[in-house]
Amino acid sequence: SVSVNSPNVTYDEKYIQANYKYESSTARVVNGQVVITPKTTDITFQTQRKVPKLGVLLIGWGGNNGSTVTAGIIANREKLSWEDKDGVHPANYFGSLTQASTLTVGQDPVTGLDVHVPFCDILPMVNPNDIIIGGWDISNTDLVGAMKRAKVLDFSLQQKLAPFMKDMKPLPSIYYGDFIAGNQSNRANNLIPGNDKWAHVEQIRKDIREFKEKNTLDEVVIMWTANTERYCDIISGINDTADNLLQAIRDSHAEVSPSTIFAVASVLEKCTYINGSPQNTFVPGLLDLAERHQVFLAGDDFKSGQTKFKSVLVDFLVGSGIKPVSIVSYNHLGNNDGFNLSAPQQFRSKEISKSNVVDDMVESNPILYSPGEHPDHVVVIKYVPAVGDSKRAMDEYTSKIFLNGTNTIVIHNTCEDSLLAAPLILDLVILAELFGRIKYKNDATEGQFRPFFPVLSQLGFLLKAPLTNRDEPVVNALFKQRGMLENLFRACIGLGPQNYIGLHHKATMPK
């Protein structure tokens, strides 16, 4: 654990309270000169220390992601190991930001070297081994069958997991055939009956309450990890305000998607809702509803493989003064996600979330790009059953360099899709819960502690198309996203933002 020795930080039985000076600046162009004005804002952060008993309900629990993350929690909780041709392997949480990465908290006064601590130790966080998991699925296959169908895990591990998973069965889910590919209809044998969308909201709410009561949970997080839906049309009078959206659901309007039904039910039950797919679940009316009820939302679309790499590489190129002019991304995969994405409307949702990932990096460099100029950016996804969950991603980056030279980088990336996504699911759930225990106050809050705004843009590190609050710019550059999380958590224990100046190595400094 971490303890800060500072008069600006106090610890008691309930809270960690930190007084923090938030340094920012404004920049205006005056007569051709950029005038920068620094600003300091005094903020007090208060973090509740008691970690709740947490449950997560996954929509699409019986899919590859749902069965894999369930297996991972059990394997780690039970300290399972298994053997294959390469030897014996213990369970781990590799790939998880909170469980398998570190952050720097200071320098050792003797050696001058950085001291690193596990990310999960900076503030009190839920242990993933303690998470209670459940969910819904349009398929009635139990979790053992779902794990076998997914073909993600080694068979010897599946055998050890089966006794723990054999009684896990998804709750009936919602299926509106217009929103996902027609090729999914054969799986749809576990459905909430009828066409009354408000009745579906009420059933989901009942499921959430019963899950919470049965497992004596303090908090529940709801997450969509099911198939990608097509985009919804935004229609004035239908889904543009909270009241219109609720009325549209009561009217069973055709343009209300299953994911929006689940999200509305979650908000009404005051449960954080996270969208792990690229569709526009968060229509304006849903955002309005979340603000009204002060419930957190986060999305969209897990950032696990090709797009995560892209958000690093383009940031590196643009930051190095190299101008990407063409980015061509090709994928093929053979799991059910790929099968669903073989339909044009569902592919379009994914194409949008993948294509916007470089925008903020391009706009950050007006030396390389004139206003409105962007690299050519093409995304292709193909369904190839033979490769299963082992997705292939191939990218070609063409850039302009010194004196009109051309630089081309070609990358082949084999992504074990669900094994990369499962740790992100845990991180999203753990961090979303933590943000519910952090409050702040400053002069603008009249001395009252308040929660963060409803949209958890703080989770952008884990998402392809980060949802933001009103007028908040989107940040996709990966290291900016991680730095934001790291520095926000440092602020909650009274530490300034991480910097890499290292003056104690470069100049004489007082003891």
C-alpha positions in Angstrom: 0.0 0.0 0.0 1.0 3.7 -0.4 1.0 6.3 2.4 1.9 10.0 1.7 3.8 11.9 4.4 2.5 15.4 3.8 0.4 18.1 5.7 -1.8 18.2 2.6 -3.0 14.7 3.0 -5.0 13.2 5.9 -6.1 9.6 6.5 -8.9 8.6 8.7 -11.0 5.5 9.0 -13.4 6.5 6.2 -11.5 8.8 3.8 -8.2 9.8 2.2 -8.4 13.6 1.9 -5.9 15.6 -0.2 -5.5 19.3 -0.8 -4.2 19.8 -4.3 -3.1 22.7 -6.5 -4.3 22.1 -10.1 -2.0 23.9 -12.4 -3.4 24.8 -15.9 -3.0 27.6 -18.4 -4.9 29.5 -21.1 -3.3 30.4 -24.4 -4.6 33.2 -26.7 -3.2 34.6 -29.9 -2.8 38.3 -29.6 -1.3 40.2 -32.6 0.3 37.1 -33.9 1.8 36.2 -30.5 0.7 33.3 -28.3 0.1 34.7 -24.8 0.1 32.1 -22.1 -1.5 32.7 -18.7 -0.9 30.1 -15.9 -3.7 29.4 -13.5 -3.8 27.6 -10.1 -7.0 26.1 -8.7 -7.2 24.8 -5.2 -9.1 21.4 -5.1 -9.7 19.0 -2.3 -10.2 15.3 -3.2 -11.9 12.9 -0.9 -11.7 9.2 -1.6 -13.8 6.7 0.4 -11.4 4.0 1.7 -13.9 1.1 2.2 -14.0 -1.1 -0.9 -17.5 -2.4 -1.6 -18.6 -5.9 -2.4 -18.9 -5.5 -6.2 -20.9 -7.4 -8.8 -20.8 -7.1 -12.6 -23.5 -8.1 -15.0 -22.3 -8.7 -18.6 -24.7 -8.4 -21.5 -23.4 -11.1 -23.8 -22.1 -13.2 -20.8 -22.0 -16.3 -23.0 -19.8 -14.8 -25.7 -16.0 -15.2 -26.0 -15.3 -12.1 -23.9 -17.8 -13.0 -21.2 -16.7 -16.6 -20.8 -13.0 -15.7 -20.9 -13.2 -13.0 -18.2 -15.3 -15.3 -16.0 -12.7 -18.0 -16.4 -9.9 -15.6 -15.7 -11.5 -14.5 -12.4 -12.0 -18.1 -11.2 -8.6 -19.3 -12.3 -6.9 -16.5 -10.4 -9.2 -16.7 -7.4 -8.7 -20.5 -7.1 -4.9 -20.2 -7.9 -5.3 -22.7 -10.8 -2.4 -23.8 -12.9 -2.4 -26.0 -16.0 0.1 -27.8 -18.2 0.6 -27.9 -21.9 3.5 -28.8 -24.2 5.5 -25.7 -22.9 5.2 -26.6 -19.2 3.0 -25.5 -16.2 1.4 -22.1 -16.3 -0.1 -20.3 -13.3 -3.1 -18.0 -13.7 -2.3 -14.3 -13.9 -3.8 -10.9 -14.8 -1.3 -9.9 -17.5 -2.8 -7.3 -19.8 -4.5 -5.5 -16.9 -3.6 -1.9 -16.3 -4.7 -2.1 -12.6 -3.3 -5.5 -11.8 -0.1 -5.9 -14.0 1.3 -2.4 -14.4 3.1 0.1 -12.1 3.4 3.8 -11.7 6.2 5.9 -10.3 5.7 7.6 -6.9 9.1 9.2 -6.3 12.8 8.6 -6.1 14.8 6.6 -3.5 16.8 9.2 -1.5 19.8 6.9 -1.4 20.1 5.6 -5.0 18.2 8.4 -6.7 16.3 5.7 -8.7 12.6 5.8 -9.4 10.3 3.8 -7.0 7.5 2.0 -8.7 4.3 0.6 -7.1 1.5 -1.6 -8.5 -1.2 0.6 -10.1 -3.8 -1.0 -7.8 -2.0 0.2 -4.7 -2.2 3.9 -5.3 -5.8 4.1 -4.1 -8.1 1.4 -2.5 -9.4 -0.7 -5.4 -11.6 -3.8 -5.7 -9.6 -7.1 -6.0 -10.8 -8.7 -9.2 -10.8 -12.1 -7.4 -13.7 -10.8 -5.3 -15.9 -9.6 -8.1 -19.2 -11.5 -8.4 -20.1 -12.1 -12.0 -23.4 -12.8 -13.9 -25.2 -11.6 -16.9 -27.6 -12.1 -19.8 -27.2 -13.7 -23.2 -29.5 -14.5 -26.2 -28.0 -18.0 -26.1 -29.0 -20.4 -23.3 -25.6 -22.2 -23.4 -24.1 -22.4 -19.9 -20.7 -21.0 -19.2 -18.9 -24.3 -19.6 -20.4 -24.7 -23.1 -19.7 -21.1 -23.9 -16.1 -21.5 -22.9 -15.8 -24.6 -25.1 -17.5 -22.9 -28.0 -15.2 -19.9 -27.8 -12.0 -22.1 -28.2 -9.9 -19.4 -26.4 -8.5 -21.3 -23.4 -6.2 -24.4 -23.3 -8.3 -27.6 -22.9 -6.5 -28.6 -19.7 -7.5 -25.2 -18.2 -11.0 -25.7 -19.3 -11.2 -29.0 -17.6 -10.1 -27.5 -14.3 -12.5 -24.6 -14.6 -15.6 -26.7 -15.6 -16.6 -27.6 -12.0 -16.7 -23.9 -11.0 -18.7 -22.8 -14.1 -21.1 -25.7 -14.7 -23.9 -24.0 -12.8 -23.5 -20.6 -14.4 -26.3 -19.9 -16.9 -27.1 -16.6 -18.5 -30.4 -14.8 -17.9 -32.7 -14.3 -20.9 -31.7 -11.3 -22.9 -33.2 -8.9 -25.4 -33.2 -9.6 -29.2 -34.3 -7.1 -31.8 -33.3 -8.7 -35.1 -33.0 -5.3 -36.8 -30.0 -4.3 -34.7 -27.6 -7.2 -35.1 -26.7 -9.3 -38.1 -29.3 -11.8 -39.3 -26.7 -14.5 -39.0 -27.1 -14.4 -35.2 -30.7 -15.6 -35.2 -29.7 -19.3 -34.7 -28.2 -18.4 -31.3 -31.2 -16.5 -30.1 -33.0 -19.2 -27.9 -32.8 -17.4 -24.5 -35.0 -14.3 -24.9 -37.2 -12.1 -22.7 -40.6 -12.6 -24.4 -42.8 -10.1 -26.1 -42.2 -6.9 -28.0 -43.1 -4.4 -25.2 -39.8 -2.5 -24.8 -40.9 -0.9 -21.5 -41.6 -4.4 -20.1 -38.1 -5.3 -21.2 -36.7 -2.3 -19.2 -38.7 -3.4 -16.1 -37.4 -7.0 -16.5 -33.8 -5.9 -16.7 -34.3 -3.7 -13.6 -35.8 -6.7 -11.8 -32.8 -8.9 -12.8 -30.4 -6.3 -11.5 -32.2 -6.0 -8.1 -32.4 -9.7 -7.7 -28.7 -10.2 -8.6 -27.7 -7.5 -6.1 -29.9 -8.9 -3.3 -29.0 -12.6 -3.9 -25.3 -11.9 -3.6 -25.6 -9.1 -0.9 -23.7 -6.7 -3.1 -23.0 -3.0 -2.4 -22.5 -2.0 -6.0 -23.3 -3.4 -9.5 -21.7 -2.4 -12.7 -23.4 -3.3 -16.0 -21.3 -3.8 -19.2 -22.2 -4.5 -22.8 -19.9 -7.1 -24.2 -22.3 -8.5 -26.7 -22.5 -8.2 -30.5 -22.0 -4.9 -32.3 -25.3 -3.3 -33.2 -26.0 -1.0 -36.1 -26.0 2.7 -35.5 -29.3 4.2 -34.2 -30.8 7.1 -36.0 -31.0 10.2 -33.8 -34.6 11.5 -34.2 -36.0 14.7 -32.8 -38.8 13.9 -30.4 -37.8 10.3 -30.0 -34.3 9.9 -28.4 -33.0 13.5 -28.2 -34.1 14.1 -24.5 -34.5 11.9 -21.5 -38.3 12.3 -21.4 -38.6 11.7 -25.2 -36.5 8.6 -24.9 -38.5 7.2 -22.0 -41.7 7.8 -23.9 -40.3 6.2 -27.0 -39.5 3.1 -25.0 -43.1 3.0 -23.6 -44.2 3.3 -27.2 -41.8 0.5 -28.3 -40.4 2.7 -31.0 -38.4 0.8 -33.6 -35.3 3.0 -33.2 -34.7 2.0 -29.6 -31.9 -0.6 -29.5 -31.3 -3.4 -27.0 -28.2 -1.7 -25.7 -30.1 1.5 -25.0 -32.8 -0.6 -23.2 -30.1 -2.1 -20.9 -28.5 1.3 -20.4 -31.8 3.0 -19.4 -32.5 0.1 -17.0 -29.0 0.5 -15.5 -29.4 4.3 -15.0 -32.8 3.9 -13.4 -31.2 1.4 -11.0 -28.3 3.8 -10.4 -25.8 1.3 -11.8 -22.8 2.4 -13.8 -23.1 1.3 -17.5 -20.2 0.7 -19.8 -20.5 0.1 -23.5 -17.8 -2.2 -24.8 -19.0 -2.2 -28.4 -18.9 0.6 -31.0 -22.6 1.3 -31.6 -24.1 4.7 -30.5 -25.9 3.3 -27.4 -25.5 6.7 -25.7 -28.1 8.7 -27.7 -28.6 12.3 -26.4 -31.7 11.2 -24.4 -29.7 8.6 -22.5 -26.9 11.1 -21.7 -29.6 13.5 -20.4 -31.1 10.7 -18.3 -27.7 9.9 -16.8 -27.1 13.5 -15.9 -30.6 13.7 -14.3 -29.9 10.6 -12.1 -26.2 11.3 -11.6 -25.2 7.8 -12.8 -21.9 7.1 -14.6 -21.6 6.1 -18.2 -18.5 5.0 -20.1 -17.8 4.0 -23.7 -17.3 3.1 -26.5 -15.6 -0.1 -27.7 -12.8 -1.9 -26.0 -9.3 -0.8 -27.2 -7.2 -3.9 -27.1 -5.2 -4.6 -30.2 -4.7 -2.9 -33.5 -6.3 0.4 -32.5 -4.3 0.6 -29.2 -1.1 0.2 -31.3 -2.3 2.8 -33.7 -2.9 5.3 -30.9 0.7 4.9 -29.9 2.4 4.8 -33.3 0.6 7.8 -34.8 1.3 9.8 -31.6 5.0 8.9 -32.0 5.1 9.8 -35.7 3.3 13.2 -35.4 5.2 14.0 -32.2 8.5 13.3 -34.0 7.6 15.7 -36.8 6.8 12.9 -39.3 3.6 13.3 -41.3 1.4 10.2 -41.8 -0.5 10.6 -45.1 -2.0 7.1 -45.4 -3.1 4.5 -42.8 -4.5 1.3 -44.2 -5.7 -1.2 -41.6 -6.8 -4.7 -42.5 -8.2 -7.3 -40.1 -9.5 -10.8 -40.3 -10.9 -12.9 -37.5 -13.1 -16.0 -37.1 -15.0 -15.7 -33.9 -18.6 -14.7 -33.5 -17.7 -11.0 -33.4 -16.2 -11.4 -36.8 -19.3 -13.3 -38.0 -21.6 -10.5 -36.8 -19.3 -7.8 -38.3 -19.6 -9.5 -41.7 -22.9 -7.7 -42.1 -22.5 -4.2 -43.6 -24.5 -2.2 -41.0 -22.6 -3.7 -38.0 -19.3 -3.3 -39.8 -20.1 0.4 -40.3 -20.3 0.9 -36.5 -16.9 -0.7 -36.0 -15.4 1.3 -38.9 -16.4 4.6 -37.3 -14.9 3.7 -33.9 -11.6 2.6 -35.5 -11.3 5.5 -38.0 -11.5 8.4 -35.6 -8.6 7.3 -33.4 -5.9 9.6 -34.9 -7.9 12.8 -35.1 -6.6 14.5 -31.9 -3.0 13.6 -32.8 -3.3 15.1 -36.3 -5.0 18.3 -35.0 -2.2 18.8 -32.5 0.4 19.6 -35.2 -0.6 22.5 -37.5 3.0 22.5 -38.9 2.3 19.2 -40.6 -1.4 19.5 -41.3 -3.4 22.4 -42.5 -6.9 22.9 -41.1 -9.3 20.1 -42.1 -6.4 17.9 -43.5 -6.2 14.3 -42.4 -4.4 11.2 -43.5 -6.2 8.8 -45.8 -7.5 6.2 -43.4 -9.1 2.9 -44.5 -10.3 0.1 -42.3 -11.2 -3.4 -43.6 -12.5 -6.3 -41.5 -13.1 -9.8 -43.0 -14.6 -12.9 -41.4 -12.3 -16.0 -41.8 -13.6 -18.9 -39.6 -10.3 -20.8 -39.6 -8.4 -18.3 -37.5 -11.0 -18.3 -34.7 -10.3 -15.8 -31.8 -6.8 -15.3 -33.1 -7.3 -12.1 -35.0 -4.8 -11.0 -37.6 -4.2 -7.2 -38.0 -2.1 -5.8 -40.8 -1.3 -2.1 -41.0 0.6 0.1 -43.5 1.6 3.6 -42.4 2.9 5.8 -45.2 4.5 9.1 -44.1 6.2 12.1 -45.5 9.7 12.9 -44.2 12.6 15.3 -44.8 12.8 16.8 -48.3 9.7 15.0 -49.6 11.0 11.6 -48.7 8.6 8.7 -48.0 8.7 6.4 -45.0 6.6 3.2 -44.9 6.0 1.1 -41.8 4.2 -2.3 -42.2 3.0 -4.2 -39.1 1.6 -7.6 -38.7 -0.1 -8.2 -35.3 -1.7 -11.5 -34.2 -4.2 -10.5 -31.5 -5.7 -13.1 -29.2 -8.9 -11.1 -29.2 -10.7 -12.2 -26.0 -7.5 -12.7 -24.0 -6.7 -9.0 -24.7 -10.2 -7.8 -24.0 -10.8 -9.7 -20.7 -8.3 -7.7 -18.7 -9.8 -4.5 -20.1 -13.2 -5.5 -18.9 -11.8 -5.9 -15.3 -10.0 -2.6 -15.5 -13.1 -0.8 -16.7 -15.2 -2.3 -13.9 -12.6 -1.7 -11.2 -11.8 1.9 -12.2 -15.5 2.9 -12.8 -16.3 1.7 -9.3 -13.4 3.6 -7.8 -14.5 6.9 -9.5 -17.8 6.4 -7.6 -15.9 6.7 -4.3 -13.9 9.9 -5.3 -15.4 13.3 -4.6 -14.0 16.8 -5.0 -14.7 20.3 -3.9 -13.4 23.8 -4.8 -14.6 27.4 -4.9 -17.0 26.6 -7.7 -18.8 23.8 -5.7 -19.5 26.2 -2.8 -17.5 24.0 -0.4 -19.6 20.9 -1.1 -18.1 17.6 -2.2 -19.4 16.5 -5.6 -18.9 13.5 -7.8 -17.3 13.7 -11.2 -19.4 14.4 -14.3 -21.5 11.5 -15.5 -19.4 10.5 -18.5 -16.2 8.8 -17.4 -13.9 10.1 -20.1 -11.1 9.2 -17.6 -11.4 5.6 -19.0 -10.4 6.5 -22.5 -7.1 4.5 -22.2 -9.3 1.4 -22.4 -11.7 2.5 -25.2 -11.4 3.1 -28.9 -13.9 5.9 -29.2 -13.9 7.6 -25.8 -17.2 9.2 -24.8 -16.7 12.7 -23.3 -18.7 15.2 -21.3 -20.3 18.3 -23.0 -17.7 20.4 -24.9 -14.9 18.1 -23.7 -12.3 17.4 -26.5 -11.6 13.7 -27.3 -8.2 12.4 -26.5 -7.0 9.2 -28.2 -3.2 9.4 -27.8 -2.5 6.5 -25.5 0.2 8.0 -23.3 -1.8 11.1 -22.7 -4.7 8.9 -21.6 -2.5 6.9 -19.3 -0.8 10.0 -18.0 -4.2 11.5 -17.2 -5.2 8.5 -15.1 -1.9 8.3 -13.3 -1.8 12.0 -12.5 -5.5 12.1 -11.4 -4.8 9.3 -8.9 -1.6 11.0 -7.8 -3.7 14.2 -7.2 -6.1 12.1 -5.0 -3.2 11.5 -2.6 -1.8 15.0 -2.8 1.1 14.4 -5.3 1.8 16.6 -8.2 1.7 15.4 -11.8 4.4 13.0 -12.9 7.2 14.6 -14.8 10.4 13.4 -16.3 12.6 16.5 -15.9 14.8 14.6 -13.4 16.5 17.8 -12.2 18.1 15.9 -9.3 20.3 14.2 -11.9 21.0 17.3 -13.9 21.5 20.2 -11.5 22.5 20.9 -7.9 19.4 20.6 -5.7 18.8 21.3 -2.0 18.6 18.3 0.3 
